[in-house]
Amino acid sequence: MSGSNLLLGFLLFVLGHAFAWFQLNSQFAWSWWKDKPILAVAIYSIPIGLCFWHAARLIFEETGAAWSARFMGFAASYFIFPILTYIFLKESMFTAKTMICILLSLTIILVQVFWK
């Protein structure tokens, strides 16, 4: 494995999850978004879908397994969600439960990258 497809796929999953975070949580961060679900879906759905589609393709090409792409996508969400939630909603990621989940996500990534 060269790793370049894994890295790019992971980064696209992170970007897709960032877009998804804004699509779902802007309503809580800014009052302007509270009554605009159609606008949020219209703005974010295509970038989210394209990021996830290409991320899954790249990781599948690298590993030959849809499960690897699925787990990498799941793990990517646990890296971006706590950061954006802390920055925009002021919810701390430094709780035992969240830190354990982040550690488990890192473990999932390491298993997918290094287990042959």
SERO-857895 format. One record per residue: residue number from 1; x, y, z of N, C-alpha, C in turn. Coordinates in nm, 3 decimals, decimal comma, padded with zeros to 5 digits. Example, Ala and Ser with C-alpha at 12.3 -4.5 7.8 and 13.67 -1.06 7.14 Angstrom:
<pts>
     i       nc1       nc2       nc3      cac1      cac2      cac3       cc1       cc2       cc3
     1    01,319   -00,569    00,780    01,230   -00,450    00,780    01,320   -00,330    00,780
     2    01,285   -00,225    00,708    01,367   -00,106    00,714    01,290    00,003    00,787
</pts>
This chain:
<pts>
     i       nc1       nc2       nc3      cac1      cac2      cac3       cc1       cc2       cc3
     1    00,084   -00,118    00,000    00,000    00,000    00,000    00,088    00,124    00,000
     2    00,061    00,214   -00,094    00,139    00,337   -00,100    00,095    00,435    00,006
     3   -00,031    00,432    00,040   -00,082    00,520    00,144   -00,138    00,651    00,093
     4   -00,103    00,693   -00,029   -00,153    00,822   -00,077   -00,304    00,820   -00,095
     5   -00,359    00,709   -00,146   -00,504    00,699   -00,160   -00,572    00,695   -00,023
     6   -00,509    00,628    00,074   -00,565    00,624    00,209   -00,569    00,763    00,270
     7   -00,460    00,836    00,256   -00,453    00,971    00,314   -00,555    01,063    00,246
     8   -00,557    01,064    00,115   -00,650    01,151    00,043   -00,795    01,110    00,074
     9   -00,822    00,980    00,077   -00,955    00,933    00,112   -00,996    00,977    00,252
    10   -00,906    00,962    00,346   -00,934    01,004    00,483   -00,962    01,154    00,489
    11   -00,879    01,233    00,420   -00,899    01,379    00,419   -01,033    01,417    00,355
    12   -01,072    01,345    00,250   -01,203    01,371    00,190   -01,316    01,333    00,285
    13   -01,298    01,225    00,360   -01,398    01,191    00,462   -01,406    01,301    00,568
    14   -01,291    01,353    00,612   -01,289    01,462    00,710   -01,364    01,583    00,654
    15   -01,334    01,621    00,529   -01,400    01,735    00,467   -01,551    01,710    00,455
    16   -01,589    01,591    00,412   -01,732    01,558    00,402   -01,802    01,566    00,537
    17   -01,736    01,517    00,641   -01,795    01,524    00,775   -01,801    01,668    00,826
    18   -01,704    01,750    00,786   -01,710    01,892    00,823   -01,831    01,958    00,758
    19   -01,851    01,933    00,628   -01,970    01,987    00,561   -02,097    01,935    00,629
    20   -02,099    01,807    00,663   -02,217    01,749    00,730   -02,241    01,815    00,865
    21   -02,132    01,846    00,937   -02,147    01,913    01,066   -02,218    02,046    01,047
    22   -02,174    02,124    00,949   -02,236    02,254    00,926   -02,381    02,239    00,878
    23   -02,407    02,140    00,795   -02,544    02,118    00,748   -02,637    02,091    00,866
    24   -02,593    02,009    00,960   -02,680    01,966    01,070   -02,677    02,058    01,191
    25   -02,564    02,123    01,219   -02,548    02,195    01,345   -02,544    02,346    01,333
    26   -02,547    02,400    01,212   -02,552    02,546    01,198   -02,675    02,603    01,268
    27   -02,783    02,527    01,270   -02,907    02,571    01,336   -02,887    02,596    01,485
    28   -02,789    02,528    01,545   -02,762    02,546    01,688   -02,657    02,655    01,712
    29   -02,570    02,676    01,615   -02,462    02,773    01,631   -02,506    02,915    01,599
    30   -02,593    02,930    01,501   -02,635    03,063    01,456   -02,786    03,066    01,440
    31   -02,852    03,159    01,504   -02,998    03,165    01,500   -03,051    03,186    01,358
    32   -02,974    03,249    01,272   -03,017    03,272    01,134   -03,054    03,142    01,063
    33   -02,985    03,031    01,097   -03,006    02,903    01,029   -03,124    02,823    01,083
    34   -03,183    02,863    01,194   -03,285    02,780    01,261   -03,402    02,740    01,174
    35   -03,444    02,826    01,085   -03,563    02,796    01,004   -03,529    02,779    00,856
    36   -03,409    02,731    00,826   -03,366    02,718    00,687   -03,313    02,577    00,654
    37   -03,390    02,473    00,683   -03,340    02,338    00,654   -03,323    02,312    00,505
    38   -03,411    02,365    00,421   -03,399    02,341    00,277   -03,272    02,407    00,224
    39   -03,242    02,527    00,268   -03,120    02,595    00,225   -02,996    02,518    00,268
    40   -02,995    02,471    00,392   -02,880    02,394    00,441   -02,860    02,268    00,358
    41   -02,968    02,199    00,328   -02,958    02,077    00,247   -02,912    02,113    00,105
    42   -02,967    02,220    00,048   -02,930    02,259   -00,088   -02,783    02,297   -00,099
    43   -02,730    02,363    00,001   -02,591    02,409   -00,003   -02,493    02,294    00,020
    44   -02,521    02,210    00,117   -02,421    02,113    00,162   -02,432    01,973    00,103
    45   -02,547    01,933    00,054   -02,566    01,793    00,014   -02,473    01,747   -00,098
    46   -02,456    01,828   -00,202   -02,370    01,786   -00,313   -02,223    01,778   -00,270
    47   -02,168    01,879   -00,200   -02,029    01,863   -00,155   -02,009    01,743   -00,061
    48   -02,105    01,718    00,028   -02,095    01,603    00,118   -02,092    01,475    00,037
    49   -02,187    01,460   -00,053   -02,195    01,339   -00,134   -02,070    01,315   -00,217
    50   -02,019    01,420   -00,280   -01,898    01,405   -00,362   -01,776    01,368   -00,277
    51   -01,762    01,432   -00,162   -01,649    01,398   -00,073   -01,656    01,252   -00,030
    52   -01,774    01,207    00,014   -01,788    01,070    00,061   -01,770    00,970   -00,053
    53   -01,824    01,000   -00,170   -01,815    00,909   -00,284   -01,669    00,889   -00,324
    54   -01,595    01,000   -00,338   -01,454    00,989   -00,379   -01,367    00,929   -00,268
    55   -01,398    00,960   -00,144   -01,322    00,902   -00,033   -01,338    00,751   -00,031
    56   -01,461    00,704   -00,044   -01,485    00,560   -00,045   -01,415    00,493   -00,163
    57   -01,419    00,556   -00,280   -01,353    00,501   -00,399   -01,203    00,489   -00,379
    58   -01,141    00,595   -00,328   -00,996    00,594   -00,308   -00,953    00,487   -00,208
    59   -01,025    00,479   -00,098   -00,987    00,382    00,005   -01,013    00,240   -00,043
    60   -01,124    00,219   -00,115   -01,151    00,087   -00,170   -01,043    00,047   -00,271
    61   -01,001    00,141   -00,356   -00,895    00,112   -00,453   -00,765    00,072   -00,383
    62   -00,738    00,134   -00,271   -00,615    00,107   -00,198   -00,620   -00,024   -00,122
    63   -00,736   -00,055   -00,063   -00,744   -00,171    00,026   -00,820   -00,288   -00,035
    64   -00,906   -00,262   -00,132   -00,988   -00,367   -00,190   -01,104   -00,409   -00,102
    65   -01,136   -00,327   -00,001   -01,242   -00,365    00,093   -01,332   -00,246    00,123
    66   -01,462   -00,267    00,103   -01,560   -00,163    00,137   -01,563   -00,138    00,288
    67   -01,535   -00,244    00,365   -01,533   -00,227    00,511   -01,425   -00,129    00,555
    68   -01,312   -00,132    00,488   -01,205   -00,037    00,524   -01,252    00,106    00,503
    69   -01,318    00,131    00,391   -01,369    00,266    00,364   -01,473    00,305    00,469
    70   -01,559    00,212    00,504   -01,663    00,241    00,604   -01,603    00,279    00,738
    71   -01,506    00,200    00,783   -01,445    00,228    00,914   -01,362    00,355    00,912
    72   -01,293    00,381    00,801   -01,214    00,505    00,791   -01,308    00,627    00,793
    73   -01,422    00,615    00,726   -01,520    00,725    00,728   -01,575    00,749    00,867
    74   -01,605    00,641    00,937   -01,654    00,653    01,074   -01,549    00,719    01,163
    75   -01,427    00,673    01,151   -01,320    00,728    01,235   -01,295    00,876    01,204
    76   -01,303    00,913    01,076   -01,282    01,053    01,037   -01,385    01,143    01,105
    77   -01,506    01,093    01,122   -01,610    01,176    01,185   -01,574    01,209    01,330
    78   -01,506    01,117    01,397   -01,471    01,142    01,535   -01,351    01,235    01,551
    79   -01,285    01,266    01,443   -01,179    01,365    01,451   -01,232    01,505    01,427
    80   -01,325    01,521    01,333   -01,372    01,655    01,299   -01,487    01,701    01,388
    81   -01,577    01,612    01,426   -01,693    01,651    01,505   -01,654    01,717    01,639
    82   -01,566    01,658    01,718   -01,532    01,723    01,846   -01,469    01,861    01,828
    83   -01,389    01,876    01,725   -01,323    02,006    01,703   -01,426    02,112    01,667
    84   -01,510    02,084    01,570   -01,610    02,183    01,528   -01,712    02,210    01,638
    85   -01,749    02,107    01,712   -01,845    02,125    01,821   -01,786    02,212    01,931
    86   -01,659    02,195    01,958   -01,593    02,280    02,059   -01,582    02,424    02,011
    87   -01,541    02,443    01,887   -01,521    02,579    01,834   -01,652    02,655    01,824
    88   -01,755    02,593    01,768   -01,878    02,666    01,738   -01,988    02,652    01,841
    89   -01,992    02,543    01,916   -02,097    02,524    02,015   -02,045    02,529    02,158
    90   -01,913    02,541    02,172   -01,849    02,551    02,305   -01,872    02,429    02,392
    91   -01,892    02,314    02,329   -01,903    02,188    02,403   -01,765    02,123    02,406
    92   -01,717    02,095    02,522   -01,583    02,040    02,537   -01,573    01,896    02,487
    93   -01,463    01,869    02,419   -01,436    01,732    02,379   -01,353    01,661    02,485
    94   -01,314    01,733    02,589   -01,226    01,676    02,691   -01,305    01,615    02,805
    95   -01,391    01,521    02,768   -01,460    01,439    02,867   -01,408    01,297    02,848
    96   -01,420    01,218    02,950   -01,369    01,081    02,941   -01,435    01,005    02,826
    97   -01,565    01,018    02,811   -01,638    00,946    02,707   -01,590    00,987    02,567
    98   -01,578    01,117    02,544   -01,536    01,165    02,412   -01,391    01,127    02,383
    99   -01,304    01,139    02,480   -01,163    01,107    02,458   -01,146    00,957    02,429
   100   -01,222    00,873    02,496   -01,216    00,729    02,467   -01,264    00,701    02,325
   101   -01,371    00,768    02,284   -01,420    00,750    02,146   -01,317    00,795    02,044
   102   -01,249    00,904    02,069   -01,145    00,951    01,978   -01,031    00,850    01,974
   103   -00,992    00,798    02,088   -00,887    00,697    02,094   -00,928    00,571    02,018
   104   -01,052    00,529    02,034   -01,101    00,412    01,960   -01,102    00,439    01,809
   105   -01,137    00,560    01,769   -01,136    00,595    01,627   -00,994    00,590    01,571
   106   -00,899    00,639    01,647   -00,759    00,631    01,605   -00,716    00,485    01,593
   107   -00,760    00,403    01,685   -00,728    00,260    01,680   -00,787    00,197    01,554
   108   -00,910    00,233    01,519   -00,973    00,180    01,397   -00,890    00,218    01,275
   109   -00,846    00,342    01,268   -00,764    00,386    01,154   -00,635    00,306    01,149
   110   -00,570    00,290    01,261   -00,443    00,217    01,264   -00,461    00,072    01,222
   111   -00,569    00,009    01,266   -00,596   -00,129    01,224   -00,616   -00,134    01,073
   112   -00,693   -00,043    01,017   -00,720   -00,044    00,873   -00,595   -00,015    00,791
   113   -00,506    00,067    00,841   -00,385    00,103    00,766   -00,278   -00,003    00,778
   114   -00,258   -00,057    00,898   -00,141   -00,142    00,921   -00,169   -00,293    00,924
   115   -00,291   -00,336    00,942   -00,321   -00,479    00,949   -00,334   -00,532    00,806
   116   -00,249   -00,622    00,771   -00,248   -00,678    00,633   -00,328   -00,803    00,626
</pts>
